[in-house]
């Protein structure tokens, strides 16, 4: 378990919840709700998340500040925290990787190999999918590291996997470009969550993967700067 990667996740959540209101306090319960969507059961215990918020981000790093009113804890990002976030966002301008969040189902292997991966590589980026990476630590921590360092994210919602929602949301919180895709019939029958269904999805079918590849490549080239 990479503790600092988990702390970065918490900081990103607070930043995302703060939105366009720097200096605003975010309730602990809202942070907890967003973090639990990640699915890391070890940190579901309140004491573990409090360690990240209190010992790591507040006391040691001084990226956030706590306000406790009658037992209701709230947190805001400090100027030092905003400097750190700015540096993270600045570092990605030199990144040459595109991260793909998708369902690791055998039926989607051809979609990855013939369309998504090719579109990323032919746009002059290195295509990354976490199940094809080599690492020794926790998969969730590695995923956070890969998203932190990538230039953009492609999120395919075929299968409505919870992990894809989290990874897309985490990247969105870091202000990284997120390109949304889904198999056409699945999209019309199942529908992604209403919070994201209004995004400009690229819809594909497995009979026209070359069309999907070309459309996705055009989206990468024109929207990732």
Secondary structure, 3 states (H helix, E strand, C coil): CCHHHHHHHHHHHHHHHHCCCCCCCEEHHHHHHHHHCCCCHHHHCHHHHHHHHHHHHHHHCCCEEEEEECCEEEEEECHHHHHHHHHHHHHHHHCCEEEEECCCCHHHHHHHHHHHHHHHHCCCCEEECHHHCCCCCCHHHHHHHHHHHCCEEEEECCCCCHHHHHHHHHHHHCCCEEEEEEEHHHHHHHCCCCCCCCCCCEEECCCCHHHHHHHHHHHHHHHCC
